[in-house]
Amino acid sequence: MTNTYTCTQCGTVGLSEGFIEDAGQNSRGYARWIEGALERGILGGAKRMGRAWRQIEAHRCPKCGHLELFATTGN
């Protein structure tokens, strides 16, 4: 699906909508943006409890391939 977003690299209008997949262990299938600097817990994983998060939406330029990322819906 294309839209009226403009590529910040080459100026092309109409980027292709997509998403960044997270296929890691125990993943939910999509990547998220989490507010604040990365802090690690006791077992080495990222601390996320109580932090705001947003789903990441990706748009690709059909001309130059540049990706534009947007943090959209979340908690």
PDB file of N, CA, C and O in Angstrom:
ATOM      1  N   MET A   1       0.842  -1.179   0.000  1.00  0.00           N
ATOM      2  CA  MET A   1       0.000   0.000   0.000  1.00  0.00           C
ATOM      3  C   MET A   1       0.888   1.245   0.000  1.00  0.00           C
ATOM      4  O   MET A   1       1.812   1.343   0.808  1.00  0.00           O
ATOM      5  N   THR A   2       0.624   2.175  -0.880  1.00  0.00           N
ATOM      6  CA  THR A   2       1.388   3.413  -0.926  1.00  0.00           C
ATOM      7  C   THR A   2       0.576   4.559  -0.335  1.00  0.00           C
ATOM      8  O   THR A   2      -0.642   4.459  -0.186  1.00  0.00           O
ATOM      9  N   ASN A   3       1.255   5.636  -0.005  1.00  0.00           N
ATOM     10  CA  ASN A   3       0.630   6.787   0.645  1.00  0.00           C
ATOM     11  C   ASN A   3       1.278   8.057   0.126  1.00  0.00           C
ATOM     12  O   ASN A   3       1.952   8.030  -0.904  1.00  0.00           O
ATOM     13  N   THR A   4       1.089   9.155   0.812  1.00  0.00           N
ATOM     14  CA  THR A   4       1.673  10.428   0.378  1.00  0.00           C
ATOM     15  C   THR A   4       2.932  10.807   1.159  1.00  0.00           C
ATOM     16  O   THR A   4       3.378  11.952   1.086  1.00  0.00           O
ATOM     17  N   TYR A   5       3.516   9.851   1.911  1.00  0.00           N
ATOM     18  CA  TYR A   5       4.786  10.142   2.587  1.00  0.00           C
ATOM     19  C   TYR A   5       5.850  10.413   1.534  1.00  0.00           C
ATOM     20  O   TYR A   5       5.846   9.810   0.461  1.00  0.00           O
ATOM     21  N   THR A   6       6.771  11.337   1.854  1.00  0.00           N
ATOM     22  CA  THR A   6       7.856  11.701   0.949  1.00  0.00           C
ATOM     23  C   THR A   6       9.174  11.176   1.505  1.00  0.00           C
ATOM     24  O   THR A   6       9.449  11.321   2.696  1.00  0.00           O
ATOM     25  N   CYS A   7       9.985  10.569   0.652  1.00  0.00           N
ATOM     26  CA  CYS A   7      11.292  10.047   1.048  1.00  0.00           C
ATOM     27  C   CYS A   7      12.206  11.208   1.425  1.00  0.00           C
ATOM     28  O   CYS A   7      12.335  12.168   0.666  1.00  0.00           O
ATOM     29  N   THR A   8      12.840  11.126   2.587  1.00  0.00           N
ATOM     30  CA  THR A   8      13.731  12.195   3.037  1.00  0.00           C
ATOM     31  C   THR A   8      15.093  12.135   2.349  1.00  0.00           C
ATOM     32  O   THR A   8      15.897  13.055   2.495  1.00  0.00           O
ATOM     33  N   GLN A   9      15.363  11.062   1.600  1.00  0.00           N
ATOM     34  CA  GLN A   9      16.646  10.938   0.908  1.00  0.00           C
ATOM     35  C   GLN A   9      16.593  11.442  -0.528  1.00  0.00           C
ATOM     36  O   GLN A   9      17.482  12.179  -0.955  1.00  0.00           O
ATOM     37  N   CYS A  10      15.546  11.051  -1.292  1.00  0.00           N
ATOM     38  CA  CYS A  10      15.504  11.401  -2.710  1.00  0.00           C
ATOM     39  C   CYS A  10      14.281  12.220  -3.118  1.00  0.00           C
ATOM     40  O   CYS A  10      14.209  12.691  -4.253  1.00  0.00           O
ATOM     41  N   GLY A  11      13.310  12.399  -2.203  1.00  0.00           N
ATOM     42  CA  GLY A  11      12.145  13.222  -2.492  1.00  0.00           C
ATOM     43  C   GLY A  11      10.990  12.519  -3.188  1.00  0.00           C
ATOM     44  O   GLY A  11       9.991  13.163  -3.507  1.00  0.00           O
ATOM     45  N   THR A  12      11.095  11.227  -3.431  1.00  0.00           N
ATOM     46  CA  THR A  12      10.016  10.479  -4.077  1.00  0.00           C
ATOM     47  C   THR A  12       8.782  10.472  -3.177  1.00  0.00           C
ATOM     48  O   THR A  12       8.894  10.276  -1.967  1.00  0.00           O
ATOM     49  N   VAL A  13       7.613  10.685  -3.762  1.00  0.00           N
ATOM     50  CA  VAL A  13       6.351  10.671  -3.023  1.00  0.00           C
ATOM     51  C   VAL A  13       5.682   9.323  -3.237  1.00  0.00           C
ATOM     52  O   VAL A  13       5.662   8.803  -4.352  1.00  0.00           O
ATOM     53  N   GLY A  14       5.132   8.754  -2.159  1.00  0.00           N
ATOM     54  CA  GLY A  14       4.435   7.474  -2.240  1.00  0.00           C
ATOM     55  C   GLY A  14       5.314   6.318  -1.810  1.00  0.00           C
ATOM     56  O   GLY A  14       5.812   5.568  -2.650  1.00  0.00           O
ATOM     57  N   LEU A  15       5.508   6.166  -0.509  1.00  0.00           N
ATOM     58  CA  LEU A  15       6.337   5.088   0.023  1.00  0.00           C
ATOM     59  C   LEU A  15       5.499   3.832   0.242  1.00  0.00           C
ATOM     60  O   LEU A  15       4.301   3.917   0.512  1.00  0.00           O
ATOM     61  N   SER A  16       6.134   2.670   0.125  1.00  0.00           N
ATOM     62  CA  SER A  16       5.455   1.394   0.330  1.00  0.00           C
ATOM     63  C   SER A  16       5.425   1.059   1.813  1.00  0.00           C
ATOM     64  O   SER A  16       6.456   1.101   2.484  1.00  0.00           O
ATOM     65  N   GLU A  17       4.233   0.723   2.331  1.00  0.00           N
ATOM     66  CA  GLU A  17       4.066   0.407   3.752  1.00  0.00           C
ATOM     67  C   GLU A  17       4.553  -1.001   4.050  1.00  0.00           C
ATOM     68  O   GLU A  17       4.394  -1.904   3.228  1.00  0.00           O
ATOM     69  N   GLY A  18       5.146  -1.191   5.225  1.00  0.00           N
ATOM     70  CA  GLY A  18       5.612  -2.499   5.662  1.00  0.00           C
ATOM     71  C   GLY A  18       5.847  -2.496   7.159  1.00  0.00           C
ATOM     72  O   GLY A  18       5.373  -1.601   7.857  1.00  0.00           O
ATOM     73  N   PHE A  19       6.576  -3.488   7.664  1.00  0.00           N
ATOM     74  CA  PHE A  19       6.913  -3.541   9.085  1.00  0.00           C
ATOM     75  C   PHE A  19       8.240  -4.243   9.265  1.00  0.00           C
ATOM     76  O   PHE A  19       8.700  -4.952   8.370  1.00  0.00           O
ATOM     77  N   ILE A  20       8.857  -4.050  10.420  1.00  0.00           N
ATOM     78  CA  ILE A  20      10.117  -4.690  10.771  1.00  0.00           C
ATOM     79  C   ILE A  20       9.768  -5.933  11.591  1.00  0.00           C
ATOM     80  O   ILE A  20       9.160  -5.829  12.656  1.00  0.00           O
ATOM     81  N   GLU A  21      10.151  -7.095  11.097  1.00  0.00           N
ATOM     82  CA  GLU A  21       9.816  -8.340  11.787  1.00  0.00           C
ATOM     83  C   GLU A  21      10.858  -8.668  12.848  1.00  0.00           C
ATOM     84  O   GLU A  21      12.058  -8.499  12.631  1.00  0.00           O
ATOM     85  N   ASP A  22      10.387  -9.137  13.990  1.00  0.00           N
ATOM     86  CA  ASP A  22      11.255  -9.623  15.052  1.00  0.00           C
ATOM     87  C   ASP A  22      11.006 -11.116  15.154  1.00  0.00           C
ATOM     88  O   ASP A  22       9.959 -11.538  15.646  1.00  0.00           O
ATOM     89  N   ALA A  23      11.953 -11.916  14.696  1.00  0.00           N
ATOM     90  CA  ALA A  23      11.779 -13.370  14.693  1.00  0.00           C
ATOM     91  C   ALA A  23      12.623 -14.037  15.774  1.00  0.00           C
ATOM     92  O   ALA A  23      12.878 -15.240  15.706  1.00  0.00           O
ATOM     93  N   GLY A  24      13.058 -13.268  16.770  1.00  0.00           N
ATOM     94  CA  GLY A  24      13.896 -13.809  17.835  1.00  0.00           C
ATOM     95  C   GLY A  24      13.118 -14.683  18.811  1.00  0.00           C
ATOM     96  O   GLY A  24      11.896 -14.802  18.719  1.00  0.00           O
ATOM     97  N   GLN A  25      13.826 -15.278  19.726  1.00  0.00           N
ATOM     98  CA  GLN A  25      13.236 -16.153  20.740  1.00  0.00           C
ATOM     99  C   GLN A  25      12.194 -15.392  21.552  1.00  0.00           C
ATOM    100  O   GLN A  25      12.449 -14.280  22.016  1.00  0.00           O
ATOM    101  N   ASN A  26      11.024 -15.995  21.720  1.00  0.00           N
ATOM    102  CA  ASN A  26       9.904 -15.416  22.462  1.00  0.00           C
ATOM    103  C   ASN A  26       9.406 -14.093  21.877  1.00  0.00           C
ATOM    104  O   ASN A  26       8.824 -13.283  22.598  1.00  0.00           O
ATOM    105  N   SER A  27       9.628 -13.865  20.582  1.00  0.00           N
ATOM    106  CA  SER A  27       9.196 -12.607  19.971  1.00  0.00           C
ATOM    107  C   SER A  27       7.699 -12.621  19.703  1.00  0.00           C
ATOM    108  O   SER A  27       7.069 -13.678  19.681  1.00  0.00           O
ATOM    109  N   ARG A  28       7.141 -11.436  19.500  1.00  0.00           N
ATOM    110  CA  ARG A  28       5.726 -11.296  19.178  1.00  0.00           C
ATOM    111  C   ARG A  28       5.529 -11.138  17.678  1.00  0.00           C
ATOM    112  O   ARG A  28       4.400 -10.973  17.217  1.00  0.00           O
ATOM    113  N   GLY A  29       6.612 -11.186  16.913  1.00  0.00           N
ATOM    114  CA  GLY A  29       6.523 -11.108  15.468  1.00  0.00           C
ATOM    115  C   GLY A  29       6.718  -9.729  14.888  1.00  0.00           C
ATOM    116  O   GLY A  29       6.828  -9.594  13.670  1.00  0.00           O
ATOM    117  N   TYR A  30       6.766  -8.700  15.711  1.00  0.00           N
ATOM    118  CA  TYR A  30       6.995  -7.344  15.217  1.00  0.00           C
ATOM    119  C   TYR A  30       7.899  -6.617  16.209  1.00  0.00           C
ATOM    120  O   TYR A  30       7.934  -6.947  17.394  1.00  0.00           O
ATOM    121  N   ALA A  31       8.618  -5.639  15.712  1.00  0.00           N
ATOM    122  CA  ALA A  31       9.517  -4.862  16.567  1.00  0.00           C
ATOM    123  C   ALA A  31       8.755  -3.737  17.245  1.00  0.00           C
ATOM    124  O   ALA A  31       7.737  -3.269  16.735  1.00  0.00           O
ATOM    125  N   ARG A  32       9.253  -3.306  18.395  1.00  0.00           N
ATOM    126  CA  ARG A  32       8.637  -2.197  19.130  1.00  0.00           C
ATOM    127  C   ARG A  32       9.702  -1.180  19.504  1.00  0.00           C
ATOM    128  O   ARG A  32      10.865  -1.529  19.708  1.00  0.00           O
ATOM    129  N   TRP A  33       9.296   0.083  19.592  1.00  0.00           N
ATOM    130  CA  TRP A  33      10.132   1.142  20.128  1.00  0.00           C
ATOM    131  C   TRP A  33       9.748   1.284  21.589  1.00  0.00           C
ATOM    132  O   TRP A  33       8.565   1.390  21.911  1.00  0.00           O
ATOM    133  N   ILE A  34      10.749   1.287  22.492  1.00  0.00           N
ATOM    134  CA  ILE A  34      10.490   1.408  23.927  1.00  0.00           C
ATOM    135  C   ILE A  34      11.182   2.674  24.431  1.00  0.00           C
ATOM    136  O   ILE A  34      12.362   2.906  24.169  1.00  0.00           O
ATOM    137  N   GLU A  35      10.429   3.469  25.148  1.00  0.00           N
ATOM    138  CA  GLU A  35      10.915   4.762  25.643  1.00  0.00           C
ATOM    139  C   GLU A  35      12.054   4.593  26.641  1.00  0.00           C
ATOM    140  O   GLU A  35      12.033   3.679  27.465  1.00  0.00           O
ATOM    141  N   GLY A  36      13.041   5.471  26.565  1.00  0.00           N
ATOM    142  CA  GLY A  36      14.151   5.493  27.525  1.00  0.00           C
ATOM    143  C   GLY A  36      15.364   4.720  27.043  1.00  0.00           C
ATOM    144  O   GLY A  36      15.295   3.944  26.089  1.00  0.00           O
ATOM    145  N   ALA A  37      16.476   4.950  27.725  1.00  0.00           N
ATOM    146  CA  ALA A  37      17.730   4.271  27.395  1.00  0.00           C
ATOM    147  C   ALA A  37      17.643   2.783  27.740  1.00  0.00           C
ATOM    148  O   ALA A  37      16.901   2.389  28.640  1.00  0.00           O
ATOM    149  N   LEU A  38      18.407   1.963  27.019  1.00  0.00           N
ATOM    150  CA  LEU A  38      18.434   0.521  27.257  1.00  0.00           C
ATOM    151  C   LEU A  38      19.030   0.215  28.628  1.00  0.00           C
ATOM    152  O   LEU A  38      20.139   0.649  28.941  1.00  0.00           O
ATOM    153  N   GLU A  39      18.298  -0.525  29.433  1.00  0.00           N
ATOM    154  CA  GLU A  39      18.788  -1.032  30.709  1.00  0.00           C
ATOM    155  C   GLU A  39      18.612  -2.536  30.685  1.00  0.00           C
ATOM    156  O   GLU A  39      17.591  -3.032  30.207  1.00  0.00           O
ATOM    157  N   ARG A  40      19.572  -3.258  31.182  1.00  0.00           N
ATOM    158  CA  ARG A  40      19.520  -4.721  31.184  1.00  0.00           C
ATOM    159  C   ARG A  40      19.137  -5.241  32.566  1.00  0.00           C
ATOM    160  O   ARG A  40      19.541  -4.685  33.588  1.00  0.00           O
ATOM    161  N   GLY A  41      18.350  -6.318  32.579  1.00  0.00           N
ATOM    162  CA  GLY A  41      17.956  -6.968  33.811  1.00  0.00           C
ATOM    163  C   GLY A  41      19.021  -7.961  34.261  1.00  0.00           C
ATOM    164  O   GLY A  41      20.088  -8.054  33.655  1.00  0.00           O
ATOM    165  N   ILE A  42      18.730  -8.686  35.303  1.00  0.00           N
ATOM    166  CA  ILE A  42      19.672  -9.651  35.883  1.00  0.00           C
ATOM    167  C   ILE A  42      20.097 -10.720  34.880  1.00  0.00           C
ATOM    168  O   ILE A  42      21.261 -11.119  34.859  1.00  0.00           O
ATOM    169  N   LEU A  43      19.160 -11.187  34.048  1.00  0.00           N
ATOM    170  CA  LEU A  43      19.468 -12.237  33.076  1.00  0.00           C
ATOM    171  C   LEU A  43      19.937 -11.694  31.729  1.00  0.00           C
ATOM    172  O   LEU A  43      20.110 -12.468  30.787  1.00  0.00           O
ATOM    173  N   GLY A  44      20.147 -10.380  31.613  1.00  0.00           N
ATOM    174  CA  GLY A  44      20.682  -9.779  30.400  1.00  0.00           C
ATOM    175  C   GLY A  44      19.654  -9.236  29.426  1.00  0.00           C
ATOM    176  O   GLY A  44      20.016  -8.556  28.467  1.00  0.00           O
ATOM    177  N   GLY A  45      18.382  -9.522  29.652  1.00  0.00           N
ATOM    178  CA  GLY A  45      17.334  -9.000  28.771  1.00  0.00           C
ATOM    179  C   GLY A  45      17.047  -7.539  29.054  1.00  0.00           C
ATOM    180  O   GLY A  45      17.404  -7.022  30.112  1.00  0.00           O
ATOM    181  N   ALA A  46      16.403  -6.877  28.110  1.00  0.00           N
ATOM    182  CA  ALA A  46      16.068  -5.465  28.275  1.00  0.00           C
ATOM    183  C   ALA A  46      14.947  -5.295  29.298  1.00  0.00           C
ATOM    184  O   ALA A  46      13.974  -6.048  29.299  1.00  0.00           O
ATOM    185  N   LYS A  47      15.097  -4.290  30.172  1.00  0.00           N
ATOM    186  CA  LYS A  47      14.036  -3.966  31.130  1.00  0.00           C
ATOM    187  C   LYS A  47      12.953  -3.182  30.398  1.00  0.00           C
ATOM    188  O   LYS A  47      13.232  -2.149  29.790  1.00  0.00           O
ATOM    189  N   ARG A  48      11.707  -3.677  30.459  1.00  0.00           N
ATOM    190  CA  ARG A  48      10.604  -3.034  29.762  1.00  0.00           C
ATOM    191  C   ARG A  48       9.449  -2.685  30.681  1.00  0.00           C
ATOM    192  O   ARG A  48       8.584  -1.897  30.301  1.00  0.00           O
ATOM    193  N   MET A  49       9.411  -3.237  31.851  1.00  0.00           N
ATOM    194  CA  MET A  49       8.291  -3.074  32.768  1.00  0.00           C
ATOM    195  C   MET A  49       8.017  -1.599  33.077  1.00  0.00           C
ATOM    196  O   MET A  49       8.916  -0.871  33.497  1.00  0.00           O
ATOM    197  N   GLY A  50       6.779  -1.169  32.867  1.00  0.00           N
ATOM    198  CA  GLY A  50       6.367   0.178  33.190  1.00  0.00           C
ATOM    199  C   GLY A  50       6.761   1.239  32.177  1.00  0.00           C
ATOM    200  O   GLY A  50       6.510   2.423  32.406  1.00  0.00           O
ATOM    201  N   ARG A  51       7.362   0.856  31.081  1.00  0.00           N
ATOM    202  CA  ARG A  51       7.783   1.823  30.076  1.00  0.00           C
ATOM    203  C   ARG A  51       6.763   1.913  28.948  1.00  0.00           C
ATOM    204  O   ARG A  51       6.112   0.927  28.603  1.00  0.00           O
ATOM    205  N   ALA A  52       6.636   3.092  28.386  1.00  0.00           N
ATOM    206  CA  ALA A  52       5.765   3.282  27.232  1.00  0.00           C
ATOM    207  C   ALA A  52       6.400   2.607  26.019  1.00  0.00           C
ATOM    208  O   ALA A  52       7.624   2.598  25.885  1.00  0.00           O
ATOM    209  N   TRP A  53       5.575   2.040  25.134  1.00  0.00           N
ATOM    210  CA  TRP A  53       6.082   1.428  23.913  1.00  0.00           C
ATOM    211  C   TRP A  53       5.173   1.761  22.740  1.00  0.00           C
ATOM    212  O   TRP A  53       4.002   2.097  22.918  1.00  0.00           O
ATOM    213  N   ARG A  54       5.721   1.663  21.564  1.00  0.00           N
ATOM    214  CA  ARG A  54       4.996   1.926  20.318  1.00  0.00           C
ATOM    215  C   ARG A  54       5.395   0.872  19.293  1.00  0.00           C
ATOM    216  O   ARG A  54       6.551   0.453  19.231  1.00  0.00           O
ATOM    217  N   GLN A  55       4.436   0.457  18.503  1.00  0.00           N
ATOM    218  CA  GLN A  55       4.733  -0.453  17.408  1.00  0.00           C
ATOM    219  C   GLN A  55       5.457   0.338  16.318  1.00  0.00           C
ATOM    220  O   GLN A  55       5.160   1.514  16.109  1.00  0.00           O
ATOM    221  N   ILE A  56       6.404  -0.295  15.621  1.00  0.00           N
ATOM    222  CA  ILE A  56       7.161   0.369  14.571  1.00  0.00           C
ATOM    223  C   ILE A  56       6.531   0.065  13.217  1.00  0.00           C
ATOM    224  O   ILE A  56       6.292  -1.092  12.871  1.00  0.00           O
ATOM    225  N   GLU A  57       6.270   1.121  12.463  1.00  0.00           N
ATOM    226  CA  GLU A  57       5.759   1.017  11.105  1.00  0.00           C
ATOM    227  C   GLU A  57       6.902   1.433  10.180  1.00  0.00           C
ATOM    228  O   GLU A  57       7.568   2.436  10.438  1.00  0.00           O
ATOM    229  N   ALA A  58       7.133   0.686   9.121  1.00  0.00           N
ATOM    230  CA  ALA A  58       8.221   0.997   8.198  1.00  0.00           C
ATOM    231  C   ALA A  58       7.658   1.314   6.814  1.00  0.00           C
ATOM    232  O   ALA A  58       6.719   0.666   6.352  1.00  0.00           O
ATOM    233  N   HIS A  59       8.238   2.309   6.167  1.00  0.00           N
ATOM    234  CA  HIS A  59       7.844   2.678   4.808  1.00  0.00           C
ATOM    235  C   HIS A  59       9.108   2.728   3.954  1.00  0.00           C
ATOM    236  O   HIS A  59      10.097   3.358   4.328  1.00  0.00           O
ATOM    237  N   ARG A  60       9.065   2.052   2.791  1.00  0.00           N
ATOM    238  CA  ARG A  60      10.232   1.942   1.918  1.00  0.00           C
ATOM    239  C   ARG A  60      10.029   2.753   0.642  1.00  0.00           C
ATOM    240  O   ARG A  60       8.962   2.720   0.028  1.00  0.00           O
ATOM    241  N   CYS A  61      11.067   3.474   0.261  1.00  0.00           N
ATOM    242  CA  CYS A  61      11.032   4.242  -0.977  1.00  0.00           C
ATOM    243  C   CYS A  61      11.204   3.292  -2.157  1.00  0.00           C
ATOM    244  O   CYS A  61      12.181   2.545  -2.196  1.00  0.00           O
ATOM    245  N   PRO A  62      10.273   3.301  -3.131  1.00  0.00           N
ATOM    246  CA  PRO A  62      10.391   2.399  -4.279  1.00  0.00           C
ATOM    247  C   PRO A  62      11.515   2.782  -5.236  1.00  0.00           C
ATOM    248  O   PRO A  62      11.922   1.975  -6.072  1.00  0.00           O
ATOM    249  N   LYS A  63      12.021   4.015  -5.119  1.00  0.00           N
ATOM    250  CA  LYS A  63      13.081   4.472  -6.023  1.00  0.00           C
ATOM    251  C   LYS A  63      14.478   4.176  -5.480  1.00  0.00           C
ATOM    252  O   LYS A  63      15.299   3.576  -6.173  1.00  0.00           O
ATOM    253  N   CYS A  64      14.752   4.598  -4.232  1.00  0.00           N
ATOM    254  CA  CYS A  64      16.111   4.449  -3.692  1.00  0.00           C
ATOM    255  C   CYS A  64      16.236   3.382  -2.597  1.00  0.00           C
ATOM    256  O   CYS A  64      17.347   3.038  -2.192  1.00  0.00           O
ATOM    257  N   GLY A  65      15.100   2.857  -2.117  1.00  0.00           N
ATOM    258  CA  GLY A  65      15.138   1.805  -1.104  1.00  0.00           C
ATOM    259  C   GLY A  65      15.281   2.281   0.334  1.00  0.00           C
ATOM    260  O   GLY A  65      15.316   1.461   1.251  1.00  0.00           O
ATOM    261  N   HIS A  66      15.365   3.591   0.546  1.00  0.00           N
ATOM    262  CA  HIS A  66      15.510   4.140   1.894  1.00  0.00           C
ATOM    263  C   HIS A  66      14.298   3.770   2.756  1.00  0.00           C
ATOM    264  O   HIS A  66      13.165   3.807   2.276  1.00  0.00           O
ATOM    265  N   LEU A  67      14.530   3.414   4.023  1.00  0.00           N
ATOM    266  CA  LEU A  67      13.448   3.112   4.952  1.00  0.00           C
ATOM    267  C   LEU A  67      13.180   4.295   5.868  1.00  0.00           C
ATOM    268  O   LEU A  67      14.107   4.904   6.402  1.00  0.00           O
ATOM    269  N   GLU A  68      11.914   4.612   6.042  1.00  0.00           N
ATOM    270  CA  GLU A  68      11.468   5.607   7.009  1.00  0.00           C
ATOM    271  C   GLU A  68      10.722   4.832   8.092  1.00  0.00           C
ATOM    272  O   GLU A  68       9.810   4.069   7.775  1.00  0.00           O
ATOM    273  N   LEU A  69      11.084   5.009   9.353  1.00  0.00           N
ATOM    274  CA  LEU A  69      10.451   4.292  10.461  1.00  0.00           C
ATOM    275  C   LEU A  69       9.628   5.258  11.296  1.00  0.00           C
ATOM    276  O   LEU A  69      10.053   6.383  11.557  1.00  0.00           O
ATOM    277  N   PHE A  70       8.438   4.812  11.717  1.00  0.00           N
ATOM    278  CA  PHE A  70       7.543   5.613  12.537  1.00  0.00           C
ATOM    279  C   PHE A  70       7.092   4.784  13.732  1.00  0.00           C
ATOM    280  O   PHE A  70       6.731   3.618  13.573  1.00  0.00           O
ATOM    281  N   ALA A  71       7.108   5.360  14.907  1.00  0.00           N
ATOM    282  CA  ALA A  71       6.580   4.712  16.107  1.00  0.00           C
ATOM    283  C   ALA A  71       5.105   5.095  16.197  1.00  0.00           C
ATOM    284  O   ALA A  71       4.781   6.264  16.408  1.00  0.00           O
ATOM    285  N   THR A  72       4.207   4.120  16.038  1.00  0.00           N
ATOM    286  CA  THR A  72       2.777   4.404  15.942  1.00  0.00           C
ATOM    287  C   THR A  72       2.035   3.988  17.201  1.00  0.00           C
ATOM    288  O   THR A  72       2.370   4.461  18.286  1.00  0.00           O
ATOM    289  N   THR A  73       1.058   3.133  17.093  1.00  0.00           N
ATOM    290  CA  THR A  73       0.203   2.760  18.221  1.00  0.00           C
ATOM    291  C   THR A  73       0.956   1.961  19.280  1.00  0.00           C
ATOM    292  O   THR A  73       1.955   1.306  18.983  1.00  0.00           O
ATOM    293  N   GLY A  74       0.482   2.019  20.484  1.00  0.00           N
ATOM    294  CA  GLY A  74       1.111   1.282  21.577  1.00  0.00           C
ATOM    295  C   GLY A  74       0.312   1.451  22.850  1.00  0.00           C
ATOM    296  O   GLY A  74      -0.910   1.598  22.818  1.00  0.00           O
ATOM    297  N   ASN A  75       1.021   1.429  23.982  1.00  0.00           N
ATOM    298  CA  ASN A  75       0.316   1.567  25.267  1.00  0.00           C
ATOM    299  C   ASN A  75       0.323   2.971  25.767  1.00  0.00           C
ATOM    300  O   ASN A  75      -0.226   3.249  26.833  1.00  0.00           O
TER     301      ASN A  75
END
